């Protein structure tokens, strides 16, 4: 079960197909297509559909500060920024996103307590970012129930769809689906769940509270019964990318100490303009053979970088990890784009750059697990 925070084309002109005075044909004239049939070729591109390639035990996580929302001025800009982050998470199959607080103590103490319906884009930017990311990750047919009307989400509907594998249409078949429980049956034989298909499915011998998000496993198409599954099951058993979990942390070190995986993260990348060039890092022998790596973490800083996040973290201060020493918190300290033309790279840009730059390493991790399976 998931935990959730709260112009039409112009018509061809009449003379387009006629020759001009020079005897040359107009640029808009097209030769007959598809041989003698006279039919136009269908040049539309079919939508890409995620194809699972076998169970996947390893995971990819990223962490970034909520203060990036505070740097955007208007509500629309803040919402759009969250949408950019969410699109990167979906495109690169990120399994977990951690939103941490990197503000100083004085700023935190000025914040009011968060009420259930409070607008938090300006007062608690980390909460606002986590709220929008959770909303966007949720399949559309579940949002109305799981996310009541809220000021944080008032323009979220304008953002591009993430269209992830678990955002299934009603006419699409998949052995797994995300659903929401409606009611337990009076005879105690199970719970009804809405998975976006006509009618309800039954979870036999399950008593789950109403309005709970669940992952279900369908045995065959047309079945009216399903089994409850862990949200990790589609990834672990079949290799589906099944969206991302959203986790909030009070500071940078909590990203590590509150890790949900047994044994923590196996390798962590900290990003900084003072780090080593990414190409040099990926060429090292220690990263050329990633066998045994299960959980990968990439951490991005805010406007002032991870150095400021460490300065505002009591645990980092206690350990003496201030200034450039913050790199000791990570296994790898990397510069994603040496020689950048702009003075700063925005965090939402760094997320795309980092995940694209690390793609070869991530694919190597995946291949190493396939060879060992």
N, C-alpha and C positions, 0 to 999 in steps of 0.2 A: 504494500500500500504506500502511496505517495503522501508525503507531508507537504502542505502548501502554506506559505506565510500569509495572510489576507490579501481627333477629327476624322470624322469619316473620310475615306479616300476620295480624292477628286475624280469625277468621271472623265473618261478620255475625251479630249477635245475633238470636235468634229473633223478637223483637218490634220490630226496627228498622223494618220496612216498614209497621207498623200505625199508625193514628192514635191519638193520646193522647186524654185526656178533653176537651181543649180543642177537639178537631176538627182540629188542625193536624197536618200530617205531620211525622214525625221528620226531623231535620236530615240523617240518613244515607241517606234515601231518594233515589234518583236517577231522573229521568224516563227513559222509553224512549229509546234513542239510535239513530241511523242510520235514521230514518224507520220504515217499516212492517216492515222486515226483523227488527227486534228484536235485531240484532247490535250489540255495543259497538264504538265507533270505536277504531281503533288510534292511541293518542296517544303512542306511543313515539317518541323522537327518533332519527333515523338518525345513525350516527357520522359525524363530519366527516372527510373524506378530503382530504389535501393535493392540490391541483390545480396542476401546473406551468403557468406562463404564458409560457414561452419562456426561452431561455438567460439566465443571470444572471452577469455578470462581477464585480460589486461584492460586497464582503463586510462583515460586521459582527462586530467583536471586542469582548470586554470583558476587563478585568483587575481582579483583586481579590486582597487578601493572604490567605495561608493562616492568619494569626493569628486570623481569625474563628473557626476551629475551636477554638483554645486558649481562647477566651472561653466556650465551651459546657462544662458540667461533666461530664456523663456520656457514656459511649459512645453511648447511644441519642440524646442530644441532638445530639452531633456528627454522627452519621449522618443524622439528620433535617434538620439544617441543610444538609448537602451535597445532600440530596434536594430541598430548596427551591430551591437555586441551579440544580440541573440542570433542574428543571421550568421555571424562567424561561428558561433557555437554549433549551429545546425550544419553548416556546410562542412566543417572539419570534424564532425562526429564527436564532439566533446561530451564526456559523460557526467562531469560535475563542474559547477561554477561556484566559486567561493567569493562572496562580497565582504571585504573587511573594512573596518573603520580606521582611517589613518589621520583623523583630525586631532588637534591638540586638546589637552584636558580642559582648557578654558572654554573652547568652543563646545565641547560635549556638555559641560556643566550648564551652559546657557540654554540647552535644548529642553523644550517641554516634554512631558511624558506623552507617549503615543496613544491616542484613543482609537477605537475600532474603526471609526469612519474619518479619521483625520487625514488631511492632505499633507504629505510628507516630502514633497519635492524640494522644498527649501529648508525645512527644519531637520529632516533626517534623510539625507540623500541616499545613504546606503540602504535604508528600508525601501525607499522609492524604487531603486534599481532592482532590488531583489523581488519586489512586488510585481514589477512589469515583466521581469524574466520568467517568473513562475507562471504568470498569466499567458505569456506567449508560448511557453513550452506545453501548456495544457491543450489537448485536442479540442477543437472548436465546439464540438457537441457537448462538452462538459463545462464549458466556461460559464454559461448562464447560471448554473447551479452552484458551482464552486467559487465563483467570483461575483458577488452581488455588486450592484452599481456603486462606483467609488470614484472620487475626484482624481485619484492617481491614474485611473484607467480611462479618463474621459476622451482621450484622443488615441488610445491604443489601437482602435479599430482601423486607423489610417495606415498602420505599419504594414510592410510587406509580410506575407504569410511565410512561416518557417517550413511548412509542407514536409514535415519529417515523416519517417515510415509509420509511426503510430498515429499520425493524423489521417486516418483512413476515411474514405468516402463510404457511403452506404452501399454502393455497388461493388466495392472492392473486397476481395477475400484475403484474409490473413489468419493464420492459426492463433495469433494473439491479438487482443484488442484491449483498449483502455475503456473502462466503464465506470458508472457511478451507481451505487446501491440505492434502491428505492424503498423497499420494505421487506421485513422478514415475513415469511408465510405463517399463517395462524397455526397450522399443524406442526410447526417446528421443523419442517422438512428442508428448509433452505431459505435463501435470500434472492430476491429478484434484482437484476442489474440491467441498466440501460447502457448498451455499448454502441449506440448509433445505428443499429439495425432495426427493421420493423419488429415491434413487439419487445418483450423483455426476455432475457435469458435467466435461467435458474442456476444458482450456485448451490448444489445439493449439500445438505448437512452443514451449512455455514450460516452463522448468525452474526451478520455485520451491521453496524449502525447505519441508518439512512444517511445519504449524502456523503458517503465515503468513496474516495477514488480507489479503484482496484484494477489490477491487471488480471485478465482472464485468458485461459487457454481453451480454444474450441477444438474438439476432437475432429469434427468434419463439418463441411458446409451444410447448412440447413438444420443443424442440431439446435435444440432448444435448451440444452444444458451445457454448462461450461465449468471448468475447474479454476479455482483461485490460484494465482501464481505470484511469485515475487517479481517486483519490477525489474530485477536483474535477469530473470529467467530467459526472456527473448534474446538478450545479448549472450549470456553464458551458454545456453543450449543450442541456439541456431545462428548466432552472429548478427542478429538484427541490431541496428542502431535505434535505441529506444528512448531518445531524448536525454535531457540533462537534469540532474538534481541541483537544487539551489540551496546553498548553505550560507548563513550569515555568521560573521565573527566580530568580536569586539576590537581585535587588533591583529597585527601581522603574525605574531607567534602563535596565536590561536588557530591560524590556518593549518599549522602542523600538529599542535597538541590535541585538537579536536577532530583530527582526520578519522573518517568513518571506516577506514580499511584496517584490518588486522596487520600490525607491523608498520603502519604508516606508509608514506610514499617511498618508493624505491629510488627515485631520482627526482631532484627538484632543480629547475632552471630559474634563476633570478635574472631579470632583464634590466640593463642600464647602459647608458651611453659610455660609461667608464668600464664596461665589461670587455671581454675578449671577443674578437670578430666571430660571428656565427660559423663562417666557413672553416676557420681554424679549429674551433671547438668540435665540429662534426667530423673533422679529419683525424681526431685523436683515436688511438687504439682502444682506449677505455670505452668509447662509444661505438666502436666498429662492431662489437660483439655484444649486443644487448640481451643475450639470453639470461633469463632469471628475473628480468624487470617486469613487474606486474602493474604498478601504479605510478604514473608519470604526472608531475605537477609543473606547470609553467606560471610564474608569478609576475605580474605587471605592476608598475608603480603609477602613481597619479601625476599631476602636473609637476610636483616637486620631486618625484622619483621615490624609490624605495628607501633612500637614505632618510627622508623626512618621515616616512612611515615607521622606521626604526626609532627615530628620535622621539616620536610620540607614543612609543610602546614601552611600558614600564619594564617588561621582561627583557627587552633588548638593551635598555639602559643598564639594568642590573648585570647583564652578561658582558657589558662593554662593547656591544655591537653597534657602535655609532659611526657616522660618516661612512667611509669606504669599507670599514670592517663589517658592515651588514652583509657583505658577500659571503662571510663565513657561515651564514645561516643556510646557504644553498650549496648544493653539490656542484653546480655549474653557474658561473657568472658571465653573462653573454651580452654582447652588443649586437642587436638584430640588424642594424643598417649602418655600418661605419661610413663616414664621409657623407652624411646626410646633407642635403641642400638647405633644408629648413632648420632654423635654430632648435625647434622642438618637434618631436613626433607625438601626436596626441595618442592617448591610451587606446581609443577605439581603432586608430590606425595601427598601433603596435600589436594589437591582438591579431589582426589580419596578417601583418608582416611576420609575426612570430610563429603563428600556426602554419603559414605557408613555408617559412624557412625551415621549420622543424619537421615538415612533412616527410622528407626522406628518412629521417631517424625514426619517426613513428611507424612508417611502413616497414622498416627493418625490424622493429620490435614485433610487429604483427607476423612477419615471415618467420622470425625465430621461434615463435610459439607454434606456428603451423608445422615446422620441421620437428618440433619436440613432441607434438601431439600423436 
